[in-house]
């Protein structure tokens, strides 16, 4: 769940720079996008748990992956599972 910004707080400061709360909100929204690439993301693409990756080659039905583990032995590019 993505926490919504407080509507009573401005999303930019007086200099026109994004507020920290709004920056976090937009970052979390961007994490919902599906990554695309060719081949398996395992060991190649870093991600956060619950992110999705689509293999545009789709070899042998291997098309959609979900990041299950934050990392494996400290490697954030591992932990993808084929769904």
C-alpha positions as CSV (number, residue, x, y, z in Angstrom):
1,X,0.0,0.0,0.0
2,X,1.3,3.4,-0.9
3,X,0.7,6.1,1.7
4,X,-1.0,9.1,0.2
5,X,0.5,12.6,0.7
6,X,-1.3,14.8,3.2
7,X,-3.5,17.1,1.1
8,X,-2.9,20.0,3.6
9,X,0.8,20.0,2.8
10,X,2.2,21.6,-0.4
11,X,3.8,19.2,-2.8
12,X,6.5,21.7,-3.6
13,X,8.3,24.2,-1.4
14,X,8.7,28.0,-2.0
15,X,11.6,27.3,-4.4
16,X,9.5,25.0,-6.5
17,X,11.4,21.9,-5.3
18,X,9.4,18.7,-4.6
19,X,8.6,18.1,-0.9
20,X,10.2,15.0,0.6
21,X,6.8,13.5,1.3
22,X,5.8,14.0,-2.3
23,X,9.1,12.7,-3.6
24,X,8.6,9.5,-1.6
25,X,5.1,9.2,-2.9
26,X,6.2,9.5,-6.6
27,X,9.1,7.1,-6.1
28,X,6.7,4.5,-4.7
29,X,4.3,5.0,-7.6
30,X,7.1,4.6,-10.1
31,X,8.0,1.2,-8.5
32,X,4.6,-0.1,-9.7
33,X,5.7,0.1,-13.3
34,X,6.5,-3.2,-15.0
35,X,10.2,-3.6,-16.0
36,X,10.8,-5.0,-19.4
37,X,13.8,-6.6,-21.0
38,X,15.0,-9.6,-22.9
39,X,15.7,-12.8,-20.9
40,X,15.4,-13.6,-17.2
41,X,15.9,-10.8,-14.7
42,X,17.5,-13.1,-12.2
43,X,21.0,-11.9,-11.3
44,X,20.7,-9.0,-13.8
45,X,17.9,-6.6,-12.8
46,X,17.8,-5.0,-9.3
47,X,14.4,-4.5,-7.8
48,X,12.2,-4.3,-4.7
49,X,9.8,-7.0,-3.5
50,X,6.5,-7.1,-5.4
51,X,7.9,-5.5,-8.6
52,X,7.2,-7.2,-11.9
53,X,9.4,-7.8,-14.9
54,X,8.2,-8.9,-18.4
55,X,10.6,-10.7,-20.7
56,X,9.8,-9.3,-24.2
57,X,11.3,-12.4,-25.8
58,X,8.9,-14.7,-24.0
59,X,11.0,-17.8,-24.6
60,X,9.1,-21.1,-23.7
61,X,6.4,-19.3,-21.8
62,X,8.8,-17.5,-19.5
63,X,7.2,-14.1,-19.7
64,X,6.3,-12.6,-16.3
65,X,8.5,-12.5,-13.1
66,X,7.8,-11.1,-9.7
67,X,10.5,-10.0,-7.2
68,X,9.8,-12.1,-4.2
69,X,12.9,-11.6,-2.1
70,X,14.5,-8.2,-1.3
71,X,17.9,-9.8,-1.9
72,X,19.8,-13.1,-1.7
73,X,23.1,-12.9,0.1
74,X,23.0,-9.1,-0.3
75,X,22.5,-9.3,-4.1
76,X,19.4,-7.2,-5.0
77,X,19.4,-8.6,-8.5
78,X,18.4,-12.0,-7.2
79,X,15.0,-13.2,-5.8
80,X,12.9,-13.0,-9.0
81,X,10.4,-15.9,-9.6
82,X,8.7,-16.9,-12.8
83,X,4.9,-16.8,-12.5
